[in-house]
Amino acid sequence: MFGYSEEQIAQFGLTFGVAAFMLYMVFIILQLARESKAGRFGTFVLLLGLGFGLVGFAAKGLIRFFLSGLGD
């Protein structure tokens, strides 16, 4: 499709698509904190609790990248 292979499209979706989705999730968490009038500490707790999975997902990718010999 448009001169790209299926692998290239999938790689693009996994890098930029998932990153965009993660940023959108952070926006949702911040919007939830604002609508609930959570305050600074409440917002911190929401970001820590709900954003912890996002951090773990990103860390998994970084760990895999470094363990594979810096992308070899």
C-alpha positions as CSV (number, residue, x, y, z in Angstrom):
1,M,0.0,0.0,0.0
2,F,1.5,3.3,-1.1
3,G,4.9,1.6,-1.6
4,Y,5.2,0.5,2.0
5,S,5.4,-3.1,3.2
6,E,3.1,-4.5,5.9
7,E,6.0,-4.6,8.3
8,Q,6.8,-0.9,7.8
9,I,3.2,0.1,8.4
10,A,3.1,-2.0,11.5
11,Q,6.3,-0.6,12.8
12,F,5.0,3.0,12.2
13,G,1.8,2.2,14.0
14,L,3.6,0.6,17.0
15,T,6.0,3.6,17.4
16,F,3.9,6.7,16.6
17,G,0.4,5.2,17.1
18,V,1.1,3.8,20.6
19,A,3.0,7.0,21.6
20,A,0.1,9.2,20.5
21,F,-2.3,6.9,22.4
22,M,-0.1,7.2,25.5
23,L,-0.1,11.0,25.3
24,Y,-3.9,10.9,24.9
25,M,-4.1,8.7,28.1
26,V,-2.1,11.3,30.0
27,F,-4.5,14.0,28.7
28,I,-7.5,11.9,30.0
29,I,-5.9,11.5,33.4
30,L,-5.2,15.3,33.7
31,Q,-8.7,16.0,32.5
32,L,-10.1,13.6,35.2
33,A,-8.0,15.4,37.8
34,R,-9.2,18.8,36.7
35,E,-12.9,17.9,36.6
36,S,-12.7,16.2,40.0
37,K,-10.9,19.2,41.5
38,A,-8.2,16.8,42.9
39,G,-5.6,19.5,43.8
40,R,-1.9,19.0,43.4
41,F,-1.5,16.0,45.6
42,G,-4.6,14.3,44.1
43,T,-3.3,15.0,40.6
44,F,0.0,13.5,41.6
45,V,-1.7,10.4,42.9
46,L,-3.8,10.0,39.8
47,L,-0.8,10.3,37.5
48,L,1.2,7.9,39.7
49,G,-1.5,5.3,39.9
50,L,-3.0,5.5,36.4
51,G,0.2,6.5,34.6
52,F,2.3,3.7,36.2
53,G,1.2,1.3,33.5
54,L,2.2,3.7,30.8
55,V,5.7,4.0,32.4
56,G,6.0,0.2,32.6
57,F,5.1,-0.2,29.0
58,A,7.6,2.4,27.9
59,A,10.3,0.9,30.1
60,K,9.7,-2.5,28.6
61,G,10.5,-1.1,25.2
62,L,13.6,0.6,26.4
63,I,14.8,-2.5,28.2
64,R,14.2,-4.6,25.2
65,F,16.2,-2.1,23.0
66,F,19.2,-2.0,25.3
67,L,19.3,-5.8,25.9
68,S,19.2,-6.5,22.2
69,G,22.6,-4.8,21.8
70,L,21.5,-1.2,21.1
71,G,19.2,-2.2,18.2
72,D,21.5,-4.8,16.5
